[in-house]
Amino acid sequence: MSLAAPALSALRDAVRISLDLYKIMIPVIIGVKILKELDLISLLAVPLSPLMELTGLPADMGLVWAT
């Protein structure tokens, strides 16, 4: 068995996984960009502040999670 077959199989798997990830990442990135442009990220961060406090992080870190 040559090295070409496993390498080709690995390449196919990598492309398939990358495409699956892009299907999720691209809409999320576009959504976050729209929220930033409309200045709605801060509104999204407010409900996350209790979660941040539960994890021991400052409430302001909710803004980081929101982006």
PDB file with SEQRES, HELIX, SHEET and CRYST1 records, atoms N, CA, C and O in Angstrom:
SEQRES   1 A   67  MET SER LEU ALA ALA PRO ALA LEU SER ALA LEU ARG ASP          
SEQRES   2 A   67  ALA VAL ARG ILE SER LEU ASP LEU TYR LYS ILE MET ILE          
SEQRES   3 A   67  PRO VAL ILE ILE GLY VAL LYS ILE LEU LYS GLU LEU ASP          
SEQRES   4 A   67  LEU ILE SER LEU LEU ALA VAL PRO LEU SER PRO LEU MET          
SEQRES   5 A   67  GLU LEU THR GLY LEU PRO ALA ASP MET GLY LEU VAL TRP          
SEQRES   6 A   67  ALA THR                                                      
HELIX    1 AA1 ALA A    4  GLU A   37  1                                  34    
HELIX    2 AA2 ILE A   41  LEU A   54  1                                  14    
HELIX    3 AA3 MET A   61  ALA A   66  1                                   6    
CRYST1    1.000    1.000    1.000  90.00  90.00  90.00 P 1           1          
ATOM      1  N   MET A   1       0.849  -1.175   0.000  1.00  0.00           N  
ATOM      2  CA  MET A   1       0.000   0.000   0.000  1.00  0.00           C  
ATOM      3  C   MET A   1       0.894   1.237   0.000  1.00  0.00           C  
ATOM      4  O   MET A   1       1.843   1.331   0.778  1.00  0.00           O  
ATOM      5  N   SER A   2       0.591   2.144  -0.847  1.00  0.00           N  
ATOM      6  CA  SER A   2       1.415   3.349  -0.944  1.00  0.00           C  
ATOM      7  C   SER A   2       0.940   4.403   0.051  1.00  0.00           C  
ATOM      8  O   SER A   2      -0.109   4.257   0.678  1.00  0.00           O  
ATOM      9  N   LEU A   3       1.703   5.427   0.180  1.00  0.00           N  
ATOM     10  CA  LEU A   3       1.345   6.534   1.063  1.00  0.00           C  
ATOM     11  C   LEU A   3       0.278   7.429   0.461  1.00  0.00           C  
ATOM     12  O   LEU A   3      -0.355   8.202   1.179  1.00  0.00           O  
ATOM     13  N   ALA A   4       0.072   7.339  -0.824  1.00  0.00           N  
ATOM     14  CA  ALA A   4      -0.876   8.222  -1.495  1.00  0.00           C  
ATOM     15  C   ALA A   4      -2.314   7.972  -1.041  1.00  0.00           C  
ATOM     16  O   ALA A   4      -3.069   8.924  -0.846  1.00  0.00           O  
ATOM     17  N   ALA A   5      -2.698   6.726  -0.874  1.00  0.00           N  
ATOM     18  CA  ALA A   5      -4.078   6.411  -0.501  1.00  0.00           C  
ATOM     19  C   ALA A   5      -4.441   6.945   0.884  1.00  0.00           C  
ATOM     20  O   ALA A   5      -5.476   7.597   1.019  1.00  0.00           O  
ATOM     21  N   PRO A   6      -3.630   6.697   1.922  1.00  0.00           N  
ATOM     22  CA  PRO A   6      -3.975   7.269   3.226  1.00  0.00           C  
ATOM     23  C   PRO A   6      -3.919   8.799   3.236  1.00  0.00           C  
ATOM     24  O   PRO A   6      -4.719   9.449   3.909  1.00  0.00           O  
ATOM     25  N   ALA A   7      -2.977   9.366   2.492  1.00  0.00           N  
ATOM     26  CA  ALA A   7      -2.875  10.825   2.437  1.00  0.00           C  
ATOM     27  C   ALA A   7      -4.109  11.416   1.765  1.00  0.00           C  
ATOM     28  O   ALA A   7      -4.630  12.438   2.212  1.00  0.00           O  
ATOM     29  N   LEU A   8      -4.573  10.788   0.708  1.00  0.00           N  
ATOM     30  CA  LEU A   8      -5.767  11.260   0.013  1.00  0.00           C  
ATOM     31  C   LEU A   8      -6.999  11.123   0.900  1.00  0.00           C  
ATOM     32  O   LEU A   8      -7.865  11.998   0.911  1.00  0.00           O  
ATOM     33  N   SER A   9      -7.072  10.038   1.632  1.00  0.00           N  
ATOM     34  CA  SER A   9      -8.185   9.835   2.558  1.00  0.00           C  
ATOM     35  C   SER A   9      -8.179  10.895   3.658  1.00  0.00           C  
ATOM     36  O   SER A   9      -9.225  11.443   4.004  1.00  0.00           O  
ATOM     37  N   ALA A  10      -7.008  11.179   4.202  1.00  0.00           N  
ATOM     38  CA  ALA A  10      -6.895  12.210   5.236  1.00  0.00           C  
ATOM     39  C   ALA A  10      -7.264  13.578   4.683  1.00  0.00           C  
ATOM     40  O   ALA A  10      -7.912  14.370   5.367  1.00  0.00           O  
ATOM     41  N   LEU A  11      -6.862  13.857   3.465  1.00  0.00           N  
ATOM     42  CA  LEU A  11      -7.194  15.132   2.830  1.00  0.00           C  
ATOM     43  C   LEU A  11      -8.701  15.265   2.627  1.00  0.00           C  
ATOM     44  O   LEU A  11      -9.274  16.326   2.874  1.00  0.00           O  
ATOM     45  N   ARG A  12      -9.340  14.183   2.177  1.00  0.00           N  
ATOM     46  CA  ARG A  12     -10.799  14.203   2.006  1.00  0.00           C  
ATOM     47  C   ARG A  12     -11.500  14.449   3.337  1.00  0.00           C  
ATOM     48  O   ARG A  12     -12.443  15.237   3.409  1.00  0.00           O  
ATOM     49  N   ASP A  13     -11.040  13.773   4.390  1.00  0.00           N  
ATOM     50  CA  ASP A  13     -11.627  13.974   5.714  1.00  0.00           C  
ATOM     51  C   ASP A  13     -11.443  15.413   6.184  1.00  0.00           C  
ATOM     52  O   ASP A  13     -12.366  16.011   6.737  1.00  0.00           O  
ATOM     53  N   ALA A  14     -10.265  15.963   5.966  1.00  0.00           N  
ATOM     54  CA  ALA A  14      -9.988  17.339   6.386  1.00  0.00           C  
ATOM     55  C   ALA A  14     -10.880  18.329   5.649  1.00  0.00           C  
ATOM     56  O   ALA A  14     -11.386  19.277   6.250  1.00  0.00           O  
ATOM     57  N   VAL A  15     -11.074  18.117   4.367  1.00  0.00           N  
ATOM     58  CA  VAL A  15     -11.940  19.007   3.581  1.00  0.00           C  
ATOM     59  C   VAL A  15     -13.382  18.887   4.047  1.00  0.00           C  
ATOM     60  O   VAL A  15     -14.075  19.895   4.185  1.00  0.00           O  
ATOM     61  N   ARG A  16     -13.841  17.661   4.291  1.00  0.00           N  
ATOM     62  CA  ARG A  16     -15.221  17.454   4.742  1.00  0.00           C  
ATOM     63  C   ARG A  16     -15.464  18.115   6.094  1.00  0.00           C  
ATOM     64  O   ARG A  16     -16.483  18.776   6.291  1.00  0.00           O  
ATOM     65  N   ILE A  17     -14.536  17.938   7.015  1.00  0.00           N  
ATOM     66  CA  ILE A  17     -14.670  18.537   8.343  1.00  0.00           C  
ATOM     67  C   ILE A  17     -14.606  20.055   8.255  1.00  0.00           C  
ATOM     68  O   ILE A  17     -15.364  20.749   8.931  1.00  0.00           O  
ATOM     69  N   SER A  18     -13.708  20.571   7.429  1.00  0.00           N  
ATOM     70  CA  SER A  18     -13.602  22.022   7.260  1.00  0.00           C  
ATOM     71  C   SER A  18     -14.902  22.604   6.723  1.00  0.00           C  
ATOM     72  O   SER A  18     -15.365  23.637   7.208  1.00  0.00           O  
ATOM     73  N   LEU A  19     -15.491  21.956   5.735  1.00  0.00           N  
ATOM     74  CA  LEU A  19     -16.752  22.448   5.178  1.00  0.00           C  
ATOM     75  C   LEU A  19     -17.869  22.416   6.215  1.00  0.00           C  
ATOM     76  O   LEU A  19     -18.687  23.334   6.274  1.00  0.00           O  
ATOM     77  N   ASP A  20     -17.908  21.365   7.033  1.00  0.00           N  
ATOM     78  CA  ASP A  20     -18.906  21.297   8.102  1.00  0.00           C  
ATOM     79  C   ASP A  20     -18.725  22.446   9.091  1.00  0.00           C  
ATOM     80  O   ASP A  20     -19.702  23.061   9.519  1.00  0.00           O  
ATOM     81  N   LEU A  21     -17.486  22.732   9.448  1.00  0.00           N  
ATOM     82  CA  LEU A  21     -17.218  23.832  10.375  1.00  0.00           C  
ATOM     83  C   LEU A  21     -17.566  25.182   9.756  1.00  0.00           C  
ATOM     84  O   LEU A  21     -18.105  26.056  10.434  1.00  0.00           O  
ATOM     85  N   TYR A  22     -17.261  25.354   8.479  1.00  0.00           N  
ATOM     86  CA  TYR A  22     -17.569  26.622   7.806  1.00  0.00           C  
ATOM     87  C   TYR A  22     -19.065  26.882   7.773  1.00  0.00           C  
ATOM     88  O   TYR A  22     -19.497  28.032   7.855  1.00  0.00           O  
ATOM     89  N   LYS A  23     -19.863  25.821   7.652  1.00  0.00           N  
ATOM     90  CA  LYS A  23     -21.318  25.979   7.639  1.00  0.00           C  
ATOM     91  C   LYS A  23     -21.827  26.564   8.949  1.00  0.00           C  
ATOM     92  O   LYS A  23     -22.870  27.218   8.972  1.00  0.00           O  
ATOM     93  N   ILE A  24     -21.107  26.337  10.027  1.00  0.00           N  
ATOM     94  CA  ILE A  24     -21.484  26.884  11.327  1.00  0.00           C  
ATOM     95  C   ILE A  24     -20.818  28.235  11.558  1.00  0.00           C  
ATOM     96  O   ILE A  24     -21.469  29.192  11.978  1.00  0.00           O  
ATOM     97  N   MET A  25     -19.532  28.306  11.284  1.00  0.00           N  
ATOM     98  CA  MET A  25     -18.754  29.505  11.622  1.00  0.00           C  
ATOM     99  C   MET A  25     -19.156  30.736  10.815  1.00  0.00           C  
ATOM    100  O   MET A  25     -19.272  31.823  11.380  1.00  0.00           O  
ATOM    101  N   ILE A  26     -19.368  30.591   9.528  1.00  0.00           N  
ATOM    102  CA  ILE A  26     -19.637  31.761   8.689  1.00  0.00           C  
ATOM    103  C   ILE A  26     -20.937  32.465   9.088  1.00  0.00           C  
ATOM    104  O   ILE A  26     -20.924  33.688   9.228  1.00  0.00           O  
ATOM    105  N   PRO A  27     -22.059  31.760   9.280  1.00  0.00           N  
ATOM    106  CA  PRO A  27     -23.263  32.472   9.731  1.00  0.00           C  
ATOM    107  C   PRO A  27     -23.092  33.113  11.114  1.00  0.00           C  
ATOM    108  O   PRO A  27     -23.611  34.203  11.356  1.00  0.00           O  
ATOM    109  N   VAL A  28     -22.374  32.449  12.018  1.00  0.00           N  
ATOM    110  CA  VAL A  28     -22.155  33.023  13.348  1.00  0.00           C  
ATOM    111  C   VAL A  28     -21.318  34.295  13.247  1.00  0.00           C  
ATOM    112  O   VAL A  28     -21.629  35.293  13.898  1.00  0.00           O  
ATOM    113  N   ILE A  29     -20.274  34.268  12.449  1.00  0.00           N  
ATOM    114  CA  ILE A  29     -19.426  35.449  12.274  1.00  0.00           C  
ATOM    115  C   ILE A  29     -20.233  36.597  11.675  1.00  0.00           C  
ATOM    116  O   ILE A  29     -20.102  37.742  12.108  1.00  0.00           O  
ATOM    117  N   ILE A  30     -21.063  36.296  10.685  1.00  0.00           N  
ATOM    118  CA  ILE A  30     -21.894  37.335  10.071  1.00  0.00           C  
ATOM    119  C   ILE A  30     -22.889  37.893  11.088  1.00  0.00           C  
ATOM    120  O   ILE A  30     -23.099  39.104  11.158  1.00  0.00           O  
ATOM    121  N   GLY A  31     -23.498  37.007  11.876  1.00  0.00           N  
ATOM    122  CA  GLY A  31     -24.442  37.454  12.902  1.00  0.00           C  
ATOM    123  C   GLY A  31     -23.794  38.347  13.939  1.00  0.00           C  
ATOM    124  O   GLY A  31     -24.365  39.369  14.320  1.00  0.00           O  
ATOM    125  N   VAL A  32     -22.610  37.976  14.400  1.00  0.00           N  
ATOM    126  CA  VAL A  32     -21.896  38.790  15.390  1.00  0.00           C  
ATOM    127  C   VAL A  32     -21.527  40.138  14.790  1.00  0.00           C  
ATOM    128  O   VAL A  32     -21.631  41.165  15.460  1.00  0.00           O  
ATOM    129  N   LYS A  33     -21.100  40.141  13.547  1.00  0.00           N  
ATOM    130  CA  LYS A  33     -20.747  41.402  12.880  1.00  0.00           C  
ATOM    131  C   LYS A  33     -21.963  42.319  12.782  1.00  0.00           C  
ATOM    132  O   LYS A  33     -21.852  43.523  13.014  1.00  0.00           O  
ATOM    133  N   ILE A  34     -23.120  41.757  12.441  1.00  0.00           N  
ATOM    134  CA  ILE A  34     -24.344  42.557  12.363  1.00  0.00           C  
ATOM    135  C   ILE A  34     -24.702  43.115  13.734  1.00  0.00           C  
ATOM    136  O   ILE A  34     -25.055  44.288  13.855  1.00  0.00           O  
ATOM    137  N   LEU A  35     -24.614  42.273  14.776  1.00  0.00           N  
ATOM    138  CA  LEU A  35     -24.908  42.744  16.131  1.00  0.00           C  
ATOM    139  C   LEU A  35     -23.955  43.847  16.558  1.00  0.00           C  
ATOM    140  O   LEU A  35     -24.372  44.796  17.223  1.00  0.00           O  
ATOM    141  N   LYS A  36     -22.686  43.742  16.191  1.00  0.00           N  
ATOM    142  CA  LYS A  36     -21.718  44.790  16.518  1.00  0.00           C  
ATOM    143  C   LYS A  36     -22.057  46.082  15.797  1.00  0.00           C  
ATOM    144  O   LYS A  36     -22.030  47.157  16.396  1.00  0.00           O  
ATOM    145  N   GLU A  37     -22.375  45.980  14.515  1.00  0.00           N  
ATOM    146  CA  GLU A  37     -22.681  47.178  13.728  1.00  0.00           C  
ATOM    147  C   GLU A  37     -23.939  47.872  14.235  1.00  0.00           C  
ATOM    148  O   GLU A  37     -24.018  49.100  14.201  1.00  0.00           O  
ATOM    149  N   LEU A  38     -24.916  47.115  14.701  1.00  0.00           N  
ATOM    150  CA  LEU A  38     -26.152  47.689  15.229  1.00  0.00           C  
ATOM    151  C   LEU A  38     -26.040  48.032  16.708  1.00  0.00           C  
ATOM    152  O   LEU A  38     -27.008  48.483  17.320  1.00  0.00           O  
ATOM    153  N   ASP A  39     -24.864  47.819  17.280  1.00  0.00           N  
ATOM    154  CA  ASP A  39     -24.581  48.106  18.693  1.00  0.00           C  
ATOM    155  C   ASP A  39     -25.527  47.350  19.635  1.00  0.00           C  
ATOM    156  O   ASP A  39     -26.006  47.904  20.624  1.00  0.00           O  
ATOM    157  N   LEU A  40     -25.783  46.091  19.316  1.00  0.00           N  
ATOM    158  CA  LEU A  40     -26.665  45.256  20.128  1.00  0.00           C  
ATOM    159  C   LEU A  40     -25.908  44.240  20.976  1.00  0.00           C  
ATOM    160  O   LEU A  40     -26.520  43.503  21.749  1.00  0.00           O  
ATOM    161  N   ILE A  41     -24.599  44.195  20.841  1.00  0.00           N  
ATOM    162  CA  ILE A  41     -23.793  43.244  21.612  1.00  0.00           C  
ATOM    163  C   ILE A  41     -23.929  43.509  23.108  1.00  0.00           C  
ATOM    164  O   ILE A  41     -24.008  42.572  23.902  1.00  0.00           O  
ATOM    165  N   SER A  42     -23.957  44.782  23.493  1.00  0.00           N  
ATOM    166  CA  SER A  42     -24.045  45.102  24.926  1.00  0.00           C  
ATOM    167  C   SER A  42     -25.366  44.608  25.516  1.00  0.00           C  
ATOM    168  O   SER A  42     -25.411  44.220  26.683  1.00  0.00           O  
ATOM    169  N   LEU A  43     -26.444  44.617  24.721  1.00  0.00           N  
ATOM    170  CA  LEU A  43     -27.722  44.088  25.203  1.00  0.00           C  
ATOM    171  C   LEU A  43     -27.664  42.581  25.399  1.00  0.00           C  
ATOM    172  O   LEU A  43     -28.326  42.036  26.282  1.00  0.00           O  
ATOM    173  N   LEU A  44     -26.884  41.925  24.589  1.00  0.00           N  
ATOM    174  CA  LEU A  44     -26.726  40.480  24.708  1.00  0.00           C  
ATOM    175  C   LEU A  44     -25.855  40.117  25.907  1.00  0.00           C  
ATOM    176  O   LEU A  44     -26.001  39.039  26.483  1.00  0.00           O  
ATOM    177  N   ALA A  45     -24.956  41.012  26.276  1.00  0.00           N  
ATOM    178  CA  ALA A  45     -24.042  40.739  27.379  1.00  0.00           C  
ATOM    179  C   ALA A  45     -24.745  40.817  28.736  1.00  0.00           C  
ATOM    180  O   ALA A  45     -24.333  40.143  29.680  1.00  0.00           O  
ATOM    181  N   VAL A  46     -25.791  41.623  28.846  1.00  0.00           N  
ATOM    182  CA  VAL A  46     -26.477  41.806  30.135  1.00  0.00           C  
ATOM    183  C   VAL A  46     -27.029  40.489  30.681  1.00  0.00           C  
ATOM    184  O   VAL A  46     -26.789  40.189  31.850  1.00  0.00           O  
ATOM    185  N   PRO A  47     -27.759  39.687  29.895  1.00  0.00           N  
ATOM    186  CA  PRO A  47     -28.257  38.423  30.451  1.00  0.00           C  
ATOM    187  C   PRO A  47     -27.150  37.419  30.790  1.00  0.00           C  
ATOM    188  O   PRO A  47     -27.370  36.495  31.573  1.00  0.00           O  
ATOM    189  N   LEU A  48     -25.980  37.596  30.212  1.00  0.00           N  
ATOM    190  CA  LEU A  48     -24.878  36.674  30.486  1.00  0.00           C  
ATOM    191  C   LEU A  48     -24.119  37.021  31.764  1.00  0.00           C  
ATOM    192  O   LEU A  48     -23.319  36.217  32.241  1.00  0.00           O  
ATOM    193  N   SER A  49     -24.357  38.203  32.324  1.00  0.00           N  
ATOM    194  CA  SER A  49     -23.598  38.600  33.516  1.00  0.00           C  
ATOM    195  C   SER A  49     -23.825  37.669  34.714  1.00  0.00           C  
ATOM    196  O   SER A  49     -22.859  37.393  35.425  1.00  0.00           O  
ATOM    197  N   PRO A  50     -25.050  37.163  34.987  1.00  0.00           N  
ATOM    198  CA  PRO A  50     -25.183  36.204  36.095  1.00  0.00           C  
ATOM    199  C   PRO A  50     -24.378  34.921  35.873  1.00  0.00           C  
ATOM    200  O   PRO A  50     -23.833  34.351  36.817  1.00  0.00           O  
ATOM    201  N   LEU A  51     -24.311  34.481  34.633  1.00  0.00           N  
ATOM    202  CA  LEU A  51     -23.518  33.291  34.311  1.00  0.00           C  
ATOM    203  C   LEU A  51     -22.043  33.552  34.593  1.00  0.00           C  
ATOM    204  O   LEU A  51     -21.336  32.681  35.099  1.00  0.00           O  
ATOM    205  N   MET A  52     -21.593  34.740  34.266  1.00  0.00           N  
ATOM    206  CA  MET A  52     -20.192  35.098  34.518  1.00  0.00           C  
ATOM    207  C   MET A  52     -19.909  35.105  36.018  1.00  0.00           C  
ATOM    208  O   MET A  52     -18.857  34.641  36.456  1.00  0.00           O  
ATOM    209  N   GLU A  53     -20.843  35.627  36.799  1.00  0.00           N  
ATOM    210  CA  GLU A  53     -20.653  35.658  38.248  1.00  0.00           C  
ATOM    211  C   GLU A  53     -20.628  34.248  38.831  1.00  0.00           C  
ATOM    212  O   GLU A  53     -19.895  33.987  39.785  1.00  0.00           O  
ATOM    213  N   LEU A  54     -21.421  33.340  38.266  1.00  0.00           N  
ATOM    214  CA  LEU A  54     -21.411  31.949  38.731  1.00  0.00           C  
ATOM    215  C   LEU A  54     -20.066  31.282  38.492  1.00  0.00           C  
ATOM    216  O   LEU A  54     -19.632  30.441  39.278  1.00  0.00           O  
ATOM    217  N   THR A  55     -19.418  31.657  37.414  1.00  0.00           N  
ATOM    218  CA  THR A  55     -18.119  31.071  37.101  1.00  0.00           C  
ATOM    219  C   THR A  55     -16.975  31.795  37.794  1.00  0.00           C  
ATOM    220  O   THR A  55     -15.813  31.414  37.651  1.00  0.00           O  
ATOM    221  N   GLY A  56     -17.310  32.857  38.557  1.00  0.00           N  
ATOM    222  CA  GLY A  56     -16.276  33.590  39.279  1.00  0.00           C  
ATOM    223  C   GLY A  56     -15.598  34.660  38.451  1.00  0.00           C  
ATOM    224  O   GLY A  56     -14.579  35.213  38.866  1.00  0.00           O  
ATOM    225  N   LEU A  57     -16.147  34.960  37.292  1.00  0.00           N  
ATOM    226  CA  LEU A  57     -15.581  35.994  36.432  1.00  0.00           C  
ATOM    227  C   LEU A  57     -16.348  37.299  36.625  1.00  0.00           C  
ATOM    228  O   LEU A  57     -17.500  37.279  37.058  1.00  0.00           O  
ATOM    229  N   PRO A  58     -15.728  38.421  36.312  1.00  0.00           N  
ATOM    230  CA  PRO A  58     -16.447  39.693  36.414  1.00  0.00           C  
ATOM    231  C   PRO A  58     -17.649  39.720  35.462  1.00  0.00           C  
ATOM    232  O   PRO A  58     -17.622  39.102  34.398  1.00  0.00           O  
ATOM    233  N   ALA A  59     -18.692  40.437  35.855  1.00  0.00           N  
ATOM    234  CA  ALA A  59     -19.903  40.507  35.035  1.00  0.00           C  
ATOM    235  C   ALA A  59     -19.614  41.094  33.660  1.00  0.00           C  
ATOM    236  O   ALA A  59     -20.300  40.767  32.691  1.00  0.00           O  
ATOM    237  N   ASP A  60     -18.614  41.950  33.563  1.00  0.00           N  
ATOM    238  CA  ASP A  60     -18.264  42.562  32.279  1.00  0.00           C  
ATOM    239  C   ASP A  60     -17.768  41.534  31.270  1.00  0.00           C  
ATOM    240  O   ASP A  60     -17.758  41.808  30.070  1.00  0.00           O  
ATOM    241  N   MET A  61     -17.360  40.366  31.730  1.00  0.00           N  
ATOM    242  CA  MET A  61     -16.880  39.330  30.817  1.00  0.00           C  
ATOM    243  C   MET A  61     -18.017  38.774  29.956  1.00  0.00           C  
ATOM    244  O   MET A  61     -17.759  38.105  28.955  1.00  0.00           O  
ATOM    245  N   GLY A  62     -19.267  39.043  30.332  1.00  0.00           N  
ATOM    246  CA  GLY A  62     -20.399  38.640  29.505  1.00  0.00           C  
ATOM    247  C   GLY A  62     -20.315  39.247  28.122  1.00  0.00           C  
ATOM    248  O   GLY A  62     -20.766  38.653  27.143  1.00  0.00           O  
ATOM    249  N   LEU A  63     -19.733  40.437  28.045  1.00  0.00           N  
ATOM    250  CA  LEU A  63     -19.547  41.091  26.753  1.00  0.00           C  
ATOM    251  C   LEU A  63     -18.582  40.295  25.884  1.00  0.00           C  
ATOM    252  O   LEU A  63     -18.765  40.195  24.671  1.00  0.00           O  
ATOM    253  N   VAL A  64     -17.565  39.738  26.503  1.00  0.00           N  
ATOM    254  CA  VAL A  64     -16.604  38.915  25.758  1.00  0.00           C  
ATOM    255  C   VAL A  64     -17.290  37.662  25.232  1.00  0.00           C  
ATOM    256  O   VAL A  64     -17.083  37.279  24.081  1.00  0.00           O  
ATOM    257  N   TRP A  65     -18.100  37.024  26.060  1.00  0.00           N  
ATOM    258  CA  TRP A  65     -18.813  35.825  25.627  1.00  0.00           C  
ATOM    259  C   TRP A  65     -19.806  36.159  24.533  1.00  0.00           C  
ATOM    260  O   TRP A  65     -20.031  35.354  23.628  1.00  0.00           O  
ATOM    261  N   ALA A  66     -20.407  37.353  24.608  1.00  0.00           N  
ATOM    262  CA  ALA A  66     -21.399  37.746  23.614  1.00  0.00           C  
ATOM    263  C   ALA A  66     -20.767  37.982  22.253  1.00  0.00           C  
ATOM    264  O   ALA A  66     -21.447  37.910  21.229  1.00  0.00           O  
ATOM    265  N   THR A  67     -19.477  38.263  22.237  1.00  0.00           N  
ATOM    266  CA  THR A  67     -18.821  38.471  20.948  1.00  0.00           C  
ATOM    267  C   THR A  67     -18.040  37.233  20.632  1.00  0.00           C  
ATOM    268  O   THR A  67     -17.393  37.161  19.587  1.00  0.00           O  
TER     269      THR A  67                                                      
END                                                                             
